[in-house]
Protein backbone atom coordinates (compact mmCIF):
# COMPACT_ATOMS: atom_id res chain seq x y z
CA UNK A 1 0.00 0.00 0.00
CA UNK A 2 1.37 3.40 -1.01
CA UNK A 3 0.02 5.75 1.62
CA UNK A 4 1.00 8.88 -0.30
CA UNK A 5 -0.98 7.77 -3.34
CA UNK A 6 -3.98 6.96 -1.16
CA UNK A 7 -3.70 10.38 0.50
CA UNK A 8 -3.74 12.07 -2.91
CA UNK A 9 -6.82 10.08 -3.90
CA UNK A 10 -8.58 11.08 -0.67
CA UNK A 11 -7.74 14.75 -1.16
CA UNK A 12 -8.94 14.70 -4.77
CA UNK A 13 -12.31 13.18 -3.96
CA UNK A 14 -12.80 15.44 -0.93
CA UNK A 15 -12.31 18.47 -3.17
CA UNK A 16 -14.72 17.03 -5.74
CA UNK A 17 -17.38 16.21 -3.14
CA UNK A 18 -16.80 19.61 -1.55
CA UNK A 19 -17.78 21.21 -4.85
CA UNK A 20 -20.99 19.17 -4.84
CA UNK A 21 -21.76 20.29 -1.28
CA UNK A 22 -21.11 23.96 -2.11
CA UNK A 23 -23.40 23.74 -5.13
CA UNK A 24 -26.18 22.10 -3.12
CA UNK A 25 -25.78 24.72 -0.39
CA UNK A 26 -26.57 27.46 -2.89
CA UNK A 27 -29.78 25.69 -3.96
CA UNK A 28 -30.73 23.80 -0.82
CA UNK A 29 -34.24 22.40 -0.35
CA UNK A 30 -35.03 22.86 3.34
CA UNK A 31 -38.02 20.52 3.05
CA UNK A 32 -35.51 17.67 2.85
CA UNK A 33 -34.00 18.18 6.32
CA UNK A 34 -34.38 15.23 8.69
CA UNK A 35 -33.75 14.69 12.40
CA UNK A 36 -31.90 11.58 13.50
CA UNK A 37 -31.31 10.12 16.96
CA UNK A 38 -33.23 12.88 18.70
CA UNK A 39 -33.78 16.62 18.74
CA UNK A 40 -31.39 18.94 16.86
CA UNK A 41 -29.24 16.18 15.35
CA UNK A 42 -29.88 17.07 11.73
CA UNK A 43 -29.13 15.33 8.45
CA UNK A 44 -29.95 16.07 4.82
CA UNK A 45 -29.81 14.38 1.45
CA UNK A 46 -26.54 16.28 0.93
CA UNK A 47 -24.84 14.44 3.82
CA UNK A 48 -25.99 11.07 2.52
CA UNK A 49 -25.10 11.66 -1.13
CA UNK A 50 -21.69 13.09 -0.15
CA UNK A 51 -20.99 9.97 1.88
CA UNK A 52 -21.99 7.66 -0.98
CA UNK A 53 -19.60 9.45 -3.33
CA UNK A 54 -16.73 9.22 -0.86
CA UNK A 55 -17.37 5.54 -0.12
CA UNK A 56 -17.47 4.65 -3.83
CA UNK A 57 -13.97 6.03 -4.33
CA UNK A 58 -12.53 4.66 -1.08
CA UNK A 59 -13.67 1.15 -2.00
CA UNK A 60 -11.46 1.43 -5.10
CA UNK A 61 -8.53 3.05 -3.28
CA UNK A 62 -8.35 0.33 -0.62
CA UNK A 63 -10.72 -2.56 -1.35
CA UNK A 64 -9.81 -4.50 1.78
CA UNK A 65 -10.81 -1.69 4.18
CA UNK A 66 -13.96 -1.49 6.29
CA UNK A 67 -16.07 1.56 7.02
CA UNK A 68 -17.22 3.53 10.05
CA UNK A 69 -19.39 6.38 8.74
CA UNK A 70 -21.79 8.88 10.21
CA UNK A 71 -24.67 8.34 7.82
CA UNK A 72 -24.42 4.55 7.53
CA UNK A 73 -24.77 4.43 3.74
CA UNK A 74 -22.42 1.44 3.68
CA UNK A 75 -22.14 -1.67 5.86
CA UNK A 76 -20.39 -0.69 9.09
CA UNK A 77 -17.47 -2.76 10.34
CA UNK A 78 -14.48 -2.43 12.68
CA UNK A 79 -13.18 -5.94 12.04
CA UNK A 80 -10.84 -5.12 9.18
CA UNK A 81 -7.14 -4.37 9.41
CA UNK A 82 -7.87 -1.01 7.75
CA UNK A 83 -10.97 1.09 8.35
CA UNK A 84 -12.16 4.35 6.84
CA UNK A 85 -13.77 6.69 9.38
CA UNK A 86 -15.86 9.28 7.54
CA UNK A 87 -17.93 12.34 8.30
CA UNK A 88 -19.16 13.55 4.90
CA UNK A 89 -20.37 16.89 6.27
CA UNK A 90 -19.16 17.90 9.72
CA UNK A 91 -21.11 21.00 10.66
CA UNK A 92 -24.42 20.03 9.07
CA UNK A 93 -26.40 22.55 11.13
CA UNK A 94 -24.08 25.33 9.98
CA UNK A 95 -24.52 24.18 6.39
CA UNK A 96 -28.31 24.10 6.66
CA UNK A 97 -28.35 27.67 8.00
CA UNK A 98 -25.88 29.02 5.46
CA UNK A 99 -23.12 29.51 8.03
CA UNK A 100 -19.88 28.86 6.12
CA UNK A 101 -18.15 26.58 8.64
CA UNK A 102 -18.38 22.92 7.62
CA UNK A 103 -15.99 20.27 6.40
CA UNK A 104 -15.43 16.77 5.11
CA UNK A 105 -13.46 14.64 7.57
CA UNK A 106 -11.75 11.37 6.62
CA UNK A 107 -9.50 9.19 8.74
CA UNK A 108 -7.91 5.85 7.88
CA UNK A 109 -6.92 3.44 10.63
CA UNK A 110 -4.64 0.43 10.66
CA UNK A 111 -5.59 -1.59 13.69
CA UNK A 112 -6.16 0.89 16.53
CA UNK A 113 -3.95 3.60 14.99
CA UNK A 114 -4.94 6.40 12.65
CA UNK A 115 -2.45 6.55 9.77
CA UNK A 116 -4.07 9.16 7.52
CA UNK A 117 -6.23 12.20 8.12
CA UNK A 118 -7.84 14.68 5.73
CA UNK A 119 -10.11 17.59 6.67
CA UNK A 120 -11.42 19.70 3.82
CA UNK A 121 -12.84 23.07 4.89
CA UNK A 122 -15.29 23.36 2.03
CA UNK A 123 -15.99 27.10 1.92
CA UNK A 124 -12.40 28.24 2.47
CA UNK A 125 -11.13 25.45 0.21
CA UNK A 126 -8.45 24.58 2.74
CA UNK A 127 -7.30 20.97 2.89
CA UNK A 128 -5.63 19.90 6.14
CA UNK A 129 -3.91 16.56 5.79
CA UNK A 130 -1.26 14.23 7.17
CA UNK A 131 -0.04 10.65 6.83
CA UNK A 132 1.89 8.36 9.14
CA UNK A 133 5.51 9.46 9.50
CA UNK A 134 4.95 12.81 7.79
CA UNK A 135 4.25 16.43 8.59
CA UNK A 136 0.83 18.04 8.82
CA UNK A 137 -0.17 20.36 5.98
CA UNK A 138 -2.75 22.92 5.00
CA UNK A 139 -2.91 22.59 1.24
CA UNK A 140 0.82 22.44 0.40
CA UNK A 141 2.17 24.32 3.43
CA UNK A 142 3.53 22.59 6.52
CA UNK A 143 1.58 23.56 9.64
CA UNK A 144 2.36 23.38 13.34
CA UNK A 145 0.46 24.13 16.51
CA UNK A 146 0.92 27.60 17.98
CA UNK A 147 3.82 28.51 20.27
CA UNK A 148 1.63 30.34 22.80
CA UNK A 149 2.86 29.15 26.16
CA UNK A 150 0.08 30.03 28.60
CA UNK A 151 -3.67 29.51 28.87
CA UNK A 152 -4.03 33.20 29.70
CA UNK A 153 -2.95 34.13 26.16
CA UNK A 154 -4.86 31.33 24.43
CA UNK A 155 -7.95 31.26 22.24
CA UNK A 156 -9.98 28.08 22.71
CA UNK A 157 -12.90 26.32 21.08
CA UNK A 158 -15.55 23.94 22.34
CA UNK A 159 -18.86 22.43 21.30
CA UNK A 160 -22.16 21.65 22.95
CA UNK A 161 -23.74 18.18 22.89
CA UNK A 162 -27.06 17.33 21.28
CA UNK A 163 -27.85 14.89 24.10
CA UNK A 164 -26.55 13.61 27.48
CA UNK A 165 -27.34 16.86 29.23
CA UNK A 166 -26.76 15.36 32.68
CA UNK A 167 -23.27 16.87 32.67
CA UNK A 168 -24.47 20.25 31.43
CA UNK A 169 -23.87 22.25 34.62
CA UNK A 170 -20.42 20.78 35.14
CA UNK A 171 -19.54 21.53 31.54
CA UNK A 172 -20.77 25.11 31.85
CA UNK A 173 -18.65 25.53 34.99
CA UNK A 174 -15.59 24.45 32.99
CA UNK A 175 -16.47 26.91 30.23
CA UNK A 176 -16.88 29.74 32.75
CA UNK A 177 -13.45 29.07 34.19
CA UNK A 178 -11.85 29.02 30.75
CA UNK A 179 -13.60 32.29 29.88
CA UNK A 180 -12.01 33.90 32.93
CA UNK A 181 -8.53 32.47 32.25
CA UNK A 182 -8.07 32.80 28.48
CA UNK A 183 -8.56 35.17 25.56
CA UNK A 184 -11.95 33.56 25.01
CA UNK A 185 -13.87 30.56 23.70
CA UNK A 186 -15.34 30.06 20.25
CA UNK A 187 -18.08 27.61 19.30
CA UNK A 188 -17.61 27.00 15.57
CA UNK A 189 -20.00 24.06 15.21
CA UNK A 190 -17.54 21.66 13.56
CA UNK A 191 -15.19 19.55 15.65
CA UNK A 192 -13.16 18.72 12.56
CA UNK A 193 -12.49 22.39 11.85
CA UNK A 194 -11.80 23.08 15.54
CA UNK A 195 -9.09 20.43 15.48
CA UNK A 196 -7.69 21.63 12.14
CA UNK A 197 -7.43 25.12 13.60
CA UNK A 198 -5.55 23.81 16.63
CA UNK A 199 -3.19 22.02 14.25
CA UNK A 200 -2.41 25.19 12.30
CA UNK A 201 -2.18 27.49 15.32
CA UNK A 202 -5.35 29.53 14.85
CA UNK A 203 -6.58 28.09 18.14
CA UNK A 204 -4.48 27.00 21.09
CA UNK A 205 -6.91 24.38 22.33
CA UNK A 206 -10.20 22.55 21.84
CA UNK A 207 -12.26 20.43 24.23
CA UNK A 208 -15.60 18.67 23.91
CA UNK A 209 -17.55 15.60 25.02
CA UNK A 210 -20.19 13.40 23.35
CA UNK A 211 -18.01 13.18 20.26
CA UNK A 212 -18.12 10.38 17.70
CA UNK A 213 -15.11 8.79 15.99
CA UNK A 214 -16.03 10.33 12.62
CA UNK A 215 -15.99 13.79 14.22
CA UNK A 216 -12.41 13.46 15.40
CA UNK A 217 -10.43 10.67 13.70
CA UNK A 218 -8.78 12.89 11.11
CA UNK A 219 -8.41 15.87 13.43
CA UNK A 220 -6.74 14.01 16.27
CA UNK A 221 -4.15 12.65 13.90
CA UNK A 222 -3.48 15.99 12.18
CA UNK A 223 -3.06 17.78 15.52
CA UNK A 224 -0.55 15.17 16.67
CA UNK A 225 1.40 15.33 13.38
CA UNK A 226 1.45 19.13 13.81
CA UNK A 227 3.14 18.76 17.20
CA UNK A 228 0.08 18.99 19.45
CA UNK A 229 -1.19 16.80 22.26
CA UNK A 230 -4.58 15.08 22.39
CA UNK A 231 -5.95 13.18 25.40
CA UNK A 232 -9.25 12.28 26.97
CA UNK A 233 -10.43 14.26 29.99
CA UNK A 234 -8.39 12.04 32.33
CA UNK A 235 -5.20 12.59 30.37
CA UNK A 236 -5.36 9.13 28.77
CA UNK A 237 -5.33 8.09 25.14
CA UNK A 238 -8.93 6.87 24.82
CA UNK A 239 -9.77 9.62 22.34
CA UNK A 240 -10.94 7.98 19.11
CA UNK A 241 -13.87 6.07 20.59
CA UNK A 242 -13.94 7.58 24.09
CA UNK A 243 -16.33 10.40 23.28
CA UNK A 244 -14.30 13.19 24.91
CA UNK A 245 -11.03 14.96 24.19
CA UNK A 246 -8.76 17.84 25.01
CA UNK A 247 -6.45 18.95 22.18
CA UNK A 248 -3.88 21.72 22.46
CA UNK A 249 -0.25 22.64 22.02
CA UNK A 250 2.04 20.96 24.54
CA UNK A 251 2.40 24.09 26.71
CA UNK A 252 -1.31 24.86 27.10
CA UNK A 253 -2.60 21.29 27.27
CA UNK A 254 -1.60 20.66 30.93
CA UNK A 255 -3.35 23.83 32.08
CA UNK A 256 -6.51 22.95 30.17
CA UNK A 257 -6.49 19.37 31.39
CA UNK A 258 -6.12 20.39 35.03
CA UNK A 259 -9.22 22.59 34.87
CA UNK A 260 -11.26 19.97 32.98
CA UNK A 261 -10.15 17.00 35.08
CA UNK A 262 -10.68 18.72 38.41
CA UNK A 263 -14.31 19.53 37.65
CA UNK A 264 -15.35 16.74 35.24
CA UNK A 265 -14.46 13.83 37.52
CA UNK A 266 -15.41 15.38 40.85
CA UNK A 267 -17.93 13.41 42.87
KATAUR-V139017 format. One record per helix or strand of 3 or more residues. SS is the DSSP state (h for helix, s for strand). FROM is the first residue (numbers start at 1). TO is the last residue. If there is no record, write none. Layout:
BEGIN
ss: [SS/SS]
from: [FROM/FROM]
to: [TO/TO]
END
This chain:
BEGIN
ss: [h/h/s/s/h/s/s/h/s/s/s/s/s/h/s/h/s/h/s/h/s/s/h]
from: [3/30/33/42/45/66/82/92/103/113/126/136/141/151/155/165/184/191/205/213/229/244/250]
to: [26/32/35/44/61/69/90/96/110/121/131/138/143/153/158/181/186/199/209/225/231/248/264]
END
